[in-house]
Amino acid sequence: MLDRLRATERRYEEIESLMAQPEVAADFERVTELARERASLEEVVSIYREFSRVEQAVQEAQEVLQEGDPDLSALAREELPQLQERRVGLEQRLRMALLPRDPNDDKDVIMEIRAGTGGEEAALFAAELYRMYVRYAQNRGWKPELIDANETGIGGLKEVVFEVHGKGAYSHLRQESGVHRVQRVPATEASGRIHTSTATVAVLPEADEVDIQLKPEELRIDIFHSGGAGGQNVNKVATAVRITHLPTGIVAVCQDERSQLRNKTKALAVIRSRLLQQKMQRQQEETASTRRAQVGTGERSEKVRTYNFPQDRVTDHRLGVSVYGIPRILAGELDQFIDALIADEQARKMEEAMV
């Protein structure tokens, strides 16, 4: 492990040296790549340097004890247990920091929520999930921004696409990908019978131009009037943007902003993120080459989490854990699930690394 850490520190120092060179600093794409690599190594190098200082202090304290000076030995005996305990803690942090990381962990995300099985009730549930993630993002100090929404007549969402800007957004929110299931009596149900409905959640790392380069000739851009509730809300100027990526058929729509340029920028971000997701899936040799590998089909039998309203219980099926208090969870208090999923993933990686 120490050889690997020393090599990591050398690479970190090499990157800093490269970024200081004028010819490299003038190359935007190269600087972006190097800055991203440096950021990915920064935590490991920082912990390793602290570990090295503590290790040196442990050795010096042990040498003092061997020399036998009464005053210095007393001080060394007092400090040594604390130093050794700190060394063990830093060693554990290093092992965790060296686990394979998703290179997209620190990126912003684009989330897509779609109503699945269950008609209008599924659309209402999708709207609740959207509000839950917006509140979760706000609780963490992240910035959610709506890109596009397809609303139903009674406040549901057939689909909604939105961005979340914040450090570590992808590393946390990617845990939410999959089919979410709700069990409750719909407001439209006269007999009081419990219905089961679903919504799918897809979490895509937001790609920049360095990750995915779009060629103008591969894009068809359509401009149209944004939809509205009427009156003053109707956009009299064509600002809504629909972009089609011709080679793949991927379509992105944005009509939330008043500015055509802002809508175009957001729609391009969606296109890039979906293309990056496909690229990631091909690299990971997953069975599917589109978002369906992540979200499934929306059938009731495929689920990552169930929200059972009659019993006021939310169950995460990956963890096998149930938590009570649906209103609190729908208010964005998701840390208990997300933190546990991250810890479970890290534990599995630790086991694999020790094999």
N, C-alpha and C positions, 0 to 999 in steps of 0.2 A: 504493500500500500504506500509506503514512504517513497519508493522509487517513482510510483505513478504521481504522487503529490509533487515531488521535485520537478518532474517533467511538466506538470501543469503550471507550476510557478514559472519555469523557464519560458513556456509558451506565452504566458501572461505578460512577462517582461518583454518578450519579442514583439508582441502586438503593440505594446505601448511605444516601443522604439520605432516600429513601422509607421504608426499614426503620427509620429513627430516629423516624419520625412516630408518635405514639401511636395515631392512628386506624388506621394500617396495621398496627402491631404487635399490635393487638387482633384482627385478622382472620387466623386460622390459615392458611386456604387461600392467601390473598394472600401472607403471609409465606413460606410454603413455596415458592410459585412464584418469588418474588423471590430467595430463598436459593439455589434451584436455578439460576436464571439467573446470579446473581453467581458461583457456583462454576464455571460453565461459562466465564466471562470471566476468572477470577482469574489463570490461568496466562499468558494472552496479555498482560494488563495488567502483570503482574509483569515479564515479559521486555521489554515495550515500555519500561517505566520504566527498567530497567537499560540498555537500548539507548540511550535518550535521554541518560542520564548519561555513557555512554561516548562518544557522538557529541559531546556538549558538551566532553568532555575532549580529544577529537581536535582540535576546532576551536581550543580554547585553546592546545594545543601548537603547532599550525600558526601561530597568531598570534604566539607567542613567537619562533618561528624567523624570522618576517618582521621582528620588531622588532630582532633582531640582538644582543641582550645575550649576551655570551660564556658566562657561567656558566649562565644560564637556558636558552640554546640547547642547551648540551651535555646538560642534563637532559632537555629536550624531545626531542632526537634519540634519546636512550636509551629514552624512554617511548613515543614515537610508534609504532614498529613493533608493540609489544605491544598498544597500544590499537587499532590498525587491524585486527590479527588477531582481537582480541576482538570488534570491531564486525562483522566478517564472520561469525564464529560465531553471534553473536546475531541477525544478519539471517537466517541460515539457520534458526535455531530459530523465529523469528517466522513465516517462510513455512510451516514445518511446523505451527505452532500455529494458523495461520489457515485451514488446510485444513478442509473441512466435517467436523464431528464428529457421530457418532450421539448424539442427546441422551440415550440410555440407557446410554452407555459406563460411567459410574461406578456403575451400579446393581448390586444383588445379582441373582442369577439363580436360576431354577428350571430344572433339567435333567431331561430325560426320556430314558431309554434303553430301547429295545424290541428284543427278539430279532426278527430278520428271517428270511430264508431259511436253512434248515439245521436245523430241529427242535431237539433237545436240545443239540446242539453250538453252535447260535446263542445259546441261553440261557446256556450256560457262558461264551461270549465276551462277552455282555452284562454278566455279573457281573464279568468281568475289567476291562471298560471302566469300570464303576462304581467299582471299587477304584482304578483308575488315576487317575480324576478326583478322588476323595477324597484320594489321596496328593498329587496336584498342588496341590490347594487347601491342604492342610496345609503343604506345602513353602513356599507363598507367605504363610503366616500367615493364611489365610482359614478360615472356619468352615463346614464342610459339615454339613447336618442332613437325615436321612432323613425323607421324608414318607410314602411308601408303596412297598411291594415285593410283587411276585407271584412267589414262589419255585417252583422245580421240585424234584423229589424228590432230585436228586443235586447240588444246590448251584448250579444255574443260576438265572437271572432272566428270566422272560418279559417283565417290565417293571419299572422302578424309577423313582421320581420323588423328587428331592431338591433341597434349597436349597443355595446357596453364598453366604455372607455375606462381603463384602470389597470394599474400594475398588478399582474397575477390573475387577471380576469379569466383567461382561458384555463389556467391550472385549476381553478375552483369550479367554474361553471361547466367545464366539460364533463364533470361528474353527473350532470343533469340530463345528459343525452339519453333518449329512449322513449318508451311509451309510459305515460302516466295515466292511471286509471282512477275514476271517481265512482263511488257507490253512494247514492242518496235518492230521496224522493224528489223528482223534478217539480218545479213550480207549476208546470202544465199538467201534472199527473193528478187526476181527480180521485182515483181510487186509493191513493197513498202507497202504491207499490214502489219498492226500491228498484231503481234502474242502475245499470252499469254502463258507463261511457268512457271514452278515452280521448287523449290528445297526445300528439307526438312532439317531442322537443329535439331540435338539432342545434348543436353548438359548433360554430365554425371559427377557427382562428382567422382574424382579419389579416389579409395579405396586403403587402405594399407592392410598389412597382418593382422592387428588387426581387421579390418572391415570384411574382407572375407578371410578365410583360404582355400587354394587350396590343395587338396590331390594329390600327384603324380600319383596315380593309376587312377585318374579321367581325366587325361590329355593325349592327343595324340599330340606329337610334331614332326612335319615334317620339315626337313631342305632342302632348295633348292637354286638354283642360282638366284640372284636378276636380275630383268629385267633392261635393260639399253638402251641407245640410240645408242649403238655400239661403236666401236673403244676403246678408253681408258676407257669409262664409263662402259663397260661390266665387271661385277664382276666375276673374274676367280675362286674365292673360294666360296663355298656354305655358305652363311651367312644369307640369308633370312629365316625367321621362320614363320611357320603356326602352331598355337596351337588350338586344338579342345577340348572344355570342354564336355566330353562324356555324363554326365547326362542331360545337357540342349541342346547340339548341337551348342552352341555358338562357333563361329570361329573368331579368330583374326590373322591378318597377319601384320608383320613388316619387311620391307626390306630397310628402309631408311639408316640405319647405316652400316658401314663397318664391325662392330664387331658382330659376331653371338650372343655373350652374351648380348650386348646392345639391339639387336633386340628381343631376348627372353624376356628380362626385360620389354621392352615396350609392347610386345604382352600380357604378363601376366597382366600388368596394365590395358589393355583394357578388358581382361576377367573379372578381379575383378570389374571393374567399371560397366560393363554390369550386372554382378550378383548383385551388390549393388543396381543398378537401379531397377532391378526386385524385390528385397527385399523391397525397399522403396515403390514401387507401391503396393505390397501386403499389407504392413502396412497401407497405406493410403486408402485401400479398393477401389482402382480405378477399372474401369470395365475391363481394359486390363492388362495383366501380362508381357508385353514386351515393347520395345521402341515405338511401334506404338501408345500407349496411349499418348505419348508426341508429336510425329511428325505427326500423322495422316497418310493418305494414299498417299498424294501428289497430290490429285485431285485439280483442279483449284478452286473449291468452298470452300475449306478449306484453310484459310489464316490468318496469323497474321500481315503481312506487304506487301504492294504493292509498287513496284518501277516502276513508270510510266515515261519512258524516253521521249516520245513526249512532255509531259507537265513539264518535269524536276521536278517531284514531288514524294515524298515518303510519304505514308500514313500508319500509324500504326492503325489497325482496333480495337485493344483493347482499345486504348486511344481515338480513333476518332479524331486524330490529323494528319494534313498534314504539311510537311516541304519541302521547295524548295531547290534545289541544290544537285542533285544526285552525281556529281563528288566528292563533299566535303564529303558526307556521305559514299560513297564507299572508300574514303581515310581513313576511320576509325573514323570519327567524329560522334559517336553514343551516346554520353553522353546525349543529349537532349531527346532521346527516353528512354534510360535505366534508367536515373535518374527519369524521370516522371513515369515510370512503377513501380520503387521501391517506390516512394512517394505514388502512388495510392494504392499499396498493403499495405503500412503502414497505410494509412488513413482507409482502409477497416478493418484492424485489430483493429485499435483504436475504430471504431464504434462498432465492435463485442464485444470488451472488456467492453464497457460502457453499453451494453444491460443488 
